[in-house]
Amino acid sequence: MSAPKIVEGVFAINKPKSISSAQVLRDVQHAFDPSNLFAPWLHSERIRRGQEPSSQRQRRKNKRIQVKVGHGGTLDPMATGVLIVGVGQGTKHLHSFLSCTKTYEATVLFGAATDTYDVLGKILSKAPYAHVTRTVVEEALNKFRGPITQRPPLYSALRMDGKRLYEYAREGKEIPREIEERPVTTESIDIREWLPGGSHKYAWPDGEAAKEEKDVADKVLHLGNTRDEAQSASNPSDANDNHGRKRRRDSEAEDDELITENPAAKRQEMSPEPVMSGALPEDPEVVEGGSSAGLDSKTGTKSGLKEQAEGDGPPAVKLSMTVTSGFYVRSLCHDLGQAVGSLGIMSELVRTRQAGFLLGRNVLEYEDLSKGEDVWAPKVEHMLDEWKKKLASRPDDERPTGEEPGQSA
């Protein structure tokens, strides 16, 4: 009688909106643990643990044996699409998925900036958008093709002086120095759909950041410069006055840099976690509050926005892009807004491909987990078998080994 088949490897699942990548892993584990498909794996794991040294068994004493799962790069709670999942020995190969290219579809909404660079954050500033057309965006996209440098969002898991950037943001504290730009590559980026104002469902968030939060963010993001440039685009007569204010602000920023720069700390590199494009820490905390920052000193209305109040609302654009590891889609949306002389936030994000996993082709639908083992098990088993075949066909020196990022056991 042949031994039961032990199923393990790597597959992909379509992460739904509004739940974290970690929650998807918990849901996968909840489905796998009592299943017939993974019963042989659990039996094998019990035997293996029983053969461990007594000291190691003692450490595991109160730990229930579960199917070992992990992910190959997190997605924002608001994002959907391909989430790589490793099972058993497959978790040892997840690090290779952190360095592969990914394809995204993202929607950028113009005219506003938030602390998180997306619609889940609080508004830091607003800017004119009437001049933003498809042609203007197409021209601006040329700046983002090929090798570029990109500044990670303030709400990200990168470390600066031993502290994560989102921790500074949550606490309303200034970061020790400016966030350094990082080299990334955009292999392709194109407009999928242009959405004029009034023709789409996307809207700015209702919440507005408190004045203290805006002051801190403005020193990091330099949104004041963008407001001036955008206002100049819609009010050419103010250009000279704005230029003077910009020069003064630039000078002040240079002075601030000289004061806050720490040469010793500069040598300490920011060490990113294996967090993928567009990723935020789970459940970011934000401080409630509001302010009237950005008001025109003479009229009390938003600078450059009064004439747009009765219009159809801000335009949006759907983009398709293929990018390399370390790329922040939220930063792209923010930077594109500035490049067209306005502001921009990410309103929607779908990861359509990661490595060889393509949405709609070889990715498990999340809803299948709730339909029972008869539905999801044949699909998962087939995907794991296919991944093993591809791995076996690769030369030994191309087979990934090493750490197990995103592991949950």
Stockholm file with secondary structure:
# STOCKHOLM 1.0

chainA/1-409         MSAPKIVEGVFAINKPKSISSAQVLRDVQHAFDPSNLFAPWLHSERIRRGQEPSSQRQRRKNKRIQVKVGHGGTLDPMATGVLIVGVGQGTKHLHSFLSCTKTYEATVLFGAATDTYDVLGKILSKAPYAHVTRTVVEEALNKFRGPITQRPPLYSALRMDGKRLYEYAREGKEIPREIEERPVTTESIDIREWLPGGSHKYAWPDGEAAKEEKDVADKVLHLGNTRDEAQSASNPSDANDNHGRKRRRDSEAEDDELITENPAAKRQEMSPEPVMSGALPEDPEVVEGGSSAGLDSKTGTKSGLKEQAEGDGPPAVKLSMTVTSGFYVRSLCHDLGQAVGSLGIMSELVRTRQAGFLLGRNVLEYEDLSKGEDVWAPKVEHMLDEWKKKLASRPDDERPTGEEPGQSA
#=GR chainA/1-409 SS CCCCCCCCEEEEEEECTTSCHHHHHHHHHHHHTTCSTTHHHHHHHHHHHHTSCHHHHHHTTTCCCCCCEEESSCCCTTCEEEEEEEEGGGGGGTHHHHSSCEEEEEEEEESEEETTSBTTSCEEEECCCTTCCHHHHHHHHGGGSEEEEECCCSSSSCEETTEEHHHHHHHTCCCSSCCCCEEEEEEEEEEEEEECTTSSSCCCCSCBCCHHHHHHHHHHHCHHHHHHHHHHHHCGGGHHHHHHHHHHHHHHHHHHHHHHCCHHHHTSCCCCCSCCTTCCCSSCCCCCCCCCTTBCTTTSSBTTTGGGTTSSCCCEEEEEEEECTTCCHHHHHHHHHHHTTSCEEEEEEEEEEETTEETTTSCEEGGGGGGCHHHHHHHHHHHHHHHHHHHHTSCGGGSCCSCCTTEEC
#=GC SS_cons         CCCCCCCCEEEEEEECTTSCHHHHHHHHHHHHTTCSTTHHHHHHHHHHHHTSCHHHHHHTTTCCCCCCEEESSCCCTTCEEEEEEEEGGGGGGTHHHHSSCEEEEEEEEESEEETTSBTTSCEEEECCCTTCCHHHHHHHHGGGSEEEEECCCSSSSCEETTEEHHHHHHHTCCCSSCCCCEEEEEEEEEEEEEECTTSSSCCCCSCBCCHHHHHHHHHHHCHHHHHHHHHHHHCGGGHHHHHHHHHHHHHHHHHHHHHHCCHHHHTSCCCCCSCCTTCCCSSCCCCCCCCCTTBCTTTSSBTTTGGGTTSSCCCEEEEEEEECTTCCHHHHHHHHHHHTTSCEEEEEEEEEEETTEETTTSCEEGGGGGGCHHHHHHHHHHHHHHHHHHHHTSCGGGSCCSCCTTEEC
//
